[in-house]
């Protein structure tokens, strides 16, 4: 095979599917093809269905506060299929000091909640006068410096839930560049937030509101299935077609994939960050690092008859200091309807992460027994489950640790130097589904409009 395209998209995950969707929608004559190494699209997005239980192997949903994602749902008709769980209505917990602590979702309620002593709350206010930490501090060091040690267990839980990470290794410049930018510009995060809110109020922007977690009746796989539905498998989507080499030529790009050669004017690399770095080493020798660390987790799923009552809300997270076997749990049947058979409940215990990769090597019986012991203790369950299974994701979660900002600078520089090269995918600037849809949309816009836009660090909300 020797095909020539306007654009080759390397990787059929959510960002690659987004680019393809936008190109097909807005430029029908733009010839493109997705090259995907596996036999399915969607990357880490997979839904497990068994015995009437619906659980997720990858992401459980995405927040409805991203304009690019909203637009994709409207364009595909998926906005008529969504199921939502508003964060304001669904509480979350942190397991601390051997009990579940409910986390309020508004500043006033957080201030009044007995989560930390009043002296520690007053310590938070001294952030207004704390000097800016120089260098590339870890999240733990930065939080301790700016807000005090009392918040550390809760922040640990946040980054356990987001990255399955270790906040003594994740860096604040990597995981929260928007917050770090506020600190550096205003000398204080609180002062920067106040200034931002005043500016938005003056400009008449929308009021801040809590978003909702979004999914679909039969699981998250519906999103990627819908994006792939309109792609021509003969010309626009090649499965079982792993990319082994990429070469820049005088007229464009040559790609070897699945034993065939492809040519294109543009390359959009939508591979997970480590796969992309491995492939792009042959294109640019100035890449500052060959890989980033990854964390892997698995889910131990438990189904019970509904005489077992699980707390209301999304679930709970466990900071490392509690020394439990699991990282927390997601109350799947609380979040969205139809996740368990009638008169049953289902939830997922999370195991592994950056700190404890050795737990992933345990046999199924040991994993199930240890996870169940945690859940029975924490949730007060005295019954045995009627259903269990173990779900393992094929991919790891990129850990945004030291020197990651330098990698993003290289990414931006490489794209500026070569307007025919675009780099996106899992771990490039984010790991959320909204991040993937946003970056895919922006790449499609740049391909069609030659906009070459730059985007600064975004200020993202922090949700448990």
N, C-alpha and C positions, 0 to 999 in steps of 0.2 A: 504493500500500500504506500502511496506517495501523495498525500493530500495537502493542499495549501488552504489556509484559513486567514481570515482577518485576525481572529483571536483564538488562542488555545488556552483553556482553563484547566490547570493541573489540580485535580482533586474535586470530588463530587460531594463534599460536605455542605453545610448550610451556606457558607460564604460563596462557594463556587456555584451552587444552585441559584443563589440570589443574583449573581452577576449574569448567569445565563437567562434567568427569568426577565431581568430588566432589558437585556439586549434583544431578546425575542419580542418583548412587548413594544419597545420603542424604536427598534431598528430591524425590521423583518429581513432586510437584505444583508445584514451584517452576518457573515459566515463564521460560526464559532463551533467549537467542540469541547466537551468535558472529557478528560481522560481520568478514569477512576480505577484504582488497582483492585478493589474488591468487587463482589458480585451484586452490590447494592449501593445506593446513594445514602447520604445522610451522616456519614462519619460516625460520631459517638452517639447520635440520636437513635435510640432503639427502644421499642416498647415490648414488654413480655406479657403474654396472655396465656393463662393456664387455669383450668378448673373454675373459670368465672372470675379469677383475680387478674387485675390489670396493674402492672407495676412498670417502672422505668429502669432501664439499664443505664441510661445516660441522664441528661437534664430532665427535670420534672416540669419545667415550664419557663416562661419568661414574663417579665413585667410589662404592663401595657402603657408604659410612659415613654416610649421611643417612637418618634414620628415615622421613621423609615420602616419600622416593623408594622405599624398600623397601616401604612400605605400598601405594604405587601399583602396583608390580610384582605384589604379591600379589593386589590387587583385580582386576587385569586378566588375571591368569594369565601375565604376561610373566616372572615369576620362574622359570617352567619352560622358558623359551626362552633365557635369558641365556648369554653366553659371557664368561669373566672372565680377566683377566690380573693376577695379584697383584703389587703394587708391590714386595713383598719378593723376588720371584723374577725380576722383569724389570728389569735394570739400565738406567741412563741415563748419558749422557756429556755433558761440556762440552768443546767443542773450544777448546783454549787452548794457546798457545805451539806451534802447528802440530802438535798431537796430540790424540787423544781421551783425556780423563781420566774414568775411571769414578767415579761419585758414589755412595758407600755410602748406605744408607738407615737406619742406626741411629746414635745419637749416639756410641757407643763406636767404631764403625768409621770414622765421620767424623773423630773425634779422632785416630785412628791413621793415617789415610790421608795420603800425602805430597802433599796438595793445596796447602797453604800452609806456609811455614817455621814452625818451632817458636816463634820469636819472635812471629810473627803470631798463633799459637794462644794464647800467653800474653796477647797484647793483647786478645783476645776476652774473657778473664776480667776485665779491668779495667772491662768494662761495668757490673759491680756498683757502681762508684763514679762513673760518669759522670753529670753533671747532666742533667735532662730538657730536651730541646730545645724551646724555645717556638715559637709560631707554627705554620705549616703547611709543614714542611720537605719537600723532595723525598725520594724513597726513597734516592737516591744520597747525599745530604747526611746523612740520618739514619743510614744504615748506616755510613758513614765515621766519623761521630761516636761511635756506640755500639760498633761492633765493629772498626773499622779498615779501611784501604784494601785489604788483601789479599783481602777477601771480595767486593769490588766486581764483578769479572768474573763470579763465580758468581751473584751477585744479579741482575746484568744479564741473564744467561741465563734465570733464573727468570721475570723479567717480560717478556722477549722471548717465552718460551714461553706465558705466560698471557695477556698483553694485546697481543702484538706491539708493545709499548710502549717508551717511552724513560724509563728510570728517573731521568733528570735532569728530567723533567717530571711523571711520576706522583708523587703525594704519599702519604706514609705514612699519614696520617689517612684517606685515601680508600680505599687498597687493602688496608690491614691495620688496620682500626679496633680489632679485638680486641687485637692486640699493642700498639698505641698506648695503649689503655686500661690494660693491664698496666703499661706503663712509667710512666704518670702516677700510678697507684694505689700502686705499690710502689717507685717511684724507679729501677727496673731491670727490664728484661725477664727476665733470668735469675732474679732474685729472685721475680718474679711467677710464672714458670713453676714454680719449685720450690714456691711456696705453693699453686698450683693443683693440682699433683700430690699434695701432702700432703693437701689437702682431699679430693680424690677418693678417695685411699686410705683416709682416715678414714671416709668415707661408704660405703665398700665398693662403689664404682662399678666398671664393667668396666675391665680393664687396657687400656692403650693398645696398639693393634695397627695394623699397616700395612693399609690398604684395598686393594681390587682395582679396576682399571679394568673397567667393564662395558659390553658392547655386545650385539649380536644377530647370529645367523648371516648374515643378509642385509643387515646394516648398521643404523645408528642410525635410519634412517627408519622402521623397524618400530615404534619407541616411539610416534611421533606418529600413525602409521597406526592403531595399536591404540586409542589414545585417541579417535580420530575415528570408529571403526567403529560405535559405538552411537548416534551423533548423527543425528537426523532431518534430512536435508538440506532438507526443506520448511519446518521450523519452528525448528530448533535450530542450524543452521549455514548461513550465507549466504556463498558464495564469490563472487569478483568483485564485492565489495560494499564498496568503500573508503569510509571515514568522511570526510566533508568539513566537518561542523559539529556542535558539541555545545553545547547550551544548557540552563541550569538554569532550571526553571520553578517556579511556586508549588506544583505537585503532584508534581514529580519532574524528569525529564530528557527532552529531545527531541534526537534524533540524525538527521542527514541522511546517508544512506549509499546509494550506488548509485542515486541519484535518488529514493529513497523516504524516508518519514519513519517513525521508530520512536519509541515512548515507553516509559519504564521508571521504576520506583521507584528503582533503583540503577544506577550505572554502574561497570563495572570496566574501567579502561584498561590493557590488556595489550600496548600497542604498545612497540616499541623506544624508548629514552629520547628521542631527538631527534624522532621522529614524535609522541610523546606531548607533548613540550614545545610543538611547533608547534600542535597541536590545542588544548591546554589554555590557551594564551595568551588565547583568547577567553573563557575561563571565569574565570580569575584573573589579574589584571594584576600581582600581587605576585611572580610567579615570578622568582627572582633572576638567572636567565640563560636565554637563548633556545635555547642548544644547548651540547653538549659536543663536544670534538674526537673524531674517529674515526680508527682505523687500519684499513687494508685489506690483506689478504694474498691470495696465490694459491698454489696447489700445482702444482708440476711433477712429474707422476707418471712413474716409471720402472719398467718391468718387465724382468726379466732371466731367463734360464734359470738353474737353481740351481747351475751351476758357478761363478756369482758368489756368493761367501759374504759376507753382511753380518754385522756383529757381533751377538752376542746382545743382547736387550733392546728397549726402546721406541724408542730413537733418540738424537739428540744435538741440542744447542743451541749457538749460536755468539755470544759477546759481541761487541759492536760493535768493540772494540779489535783484533780479528783481521782486520777489513776484508775479509771474504769477500762474495761476491755474495748468498749465501743466508743465511737466519736459522737454519737447521738442517734436520733431516730426521726423519720418522717412519717407523719400520720396520713398515709395515702388516702384512705377512705374518708377522712375528714375533709381533705382538700378539694376533691372533685367527686361528683356523683358517679355511681356505677363502677367503682374500683374494686368492689367485692360483691360476691353473690348476696342475695337477699338474706337478711338476718346474720350477716357476718361483717367483720371489720378486718382491715389489713394495714400493717405498718412495716417499715423497713429500717432495720438497724444498720448503721454504717460502720465499717471496720477498715483499718489500715491507715492511710495517710502518710504524710512526709515523715512523721516521727516513728511510725511503727510498720514499716514494710514487711517485717518478719511475720506479722500476723496473717498476711495474705497467703503464706505458704502452708498454713495449717490445713489438715484434712477437713472434709465437709462436716463430719460428726462433731469434731472439736469446735469448729467455728459456730455451728448451730447451738451447741450446748453452752458455750461461753457467752454468746450473744443473748441467748434466752435468759440465762442467769441474770445478766445486767438488766434486761427489760423487766423481768419479774420483780427484781428488787426496786427499781426506780418507779415503775408504774403500779406496783402493788398487785401484780397478777399471780393468782395461785392455781391457774389451770394450764393445761398443755395445749399447744396450737393444733388446729385441725389441718393446717397446711404450712409447709415451709419449703423454701428453695433458696439457692444462693445465686446471685447475679453478679457477673464480673464484666466490667467494661473492657473493651479491646484497647482503649487508649488511656494514657496518663494525663494528669492535669499539670500543665506547665507551671513551674514555681518561679514567680517573678522576684528573683533575689538580686544579690549584688551584681552590678554591671549590666543589668537588663536595660536601663535607660540608654546606655551606649549602643546596645543592639538596635533599639528603636531609632536612634540617630542615624545609624548606618542604613537602616531600612529607608528612611526619608531621603537620605543623600543618594542612595542607589537609584531610587525612583526619579529623583530630580535630574540626575545625570543621564538617565536613559528613559525618556518618556514612553517607551514601548514596554517597559517592565513594571508590573504591579505585584505587590506582595501583600497577601492577606491571610486569613485562616486562623485556626485555633491557637491562641497564645500570642498573636501579634497585636498588642495593644489592648487585649482583653480576652476573657474566656467565656463571656455570657452569650446567649443566643442573640440578644439585641446588638451586641458588639459585632457579631458575624453579619447580621442583616444590614447594619449601618455601614460597615466597611465595604460589603459587596455592592450596596447601592451607590456609594461614592465612587467606587472603581468604575462601575458601569457609566456613571455620569461623566467621569473623566475620559473614558474611552470614546464616548459619543460627542462630547463637547470640547475635548482637548483643554479642559479647565485647569488641570494640574493644581487643584486647590490644596492648601495646607490647612490642617485643623489643629488647634491648640489642645492642651490638656483639658479634659472635661471634668466638671464637678459633678460626681455621682453621689446619689444618696446611699446611706449605709442602712441596710435592713437585715434583721436576724432571720 
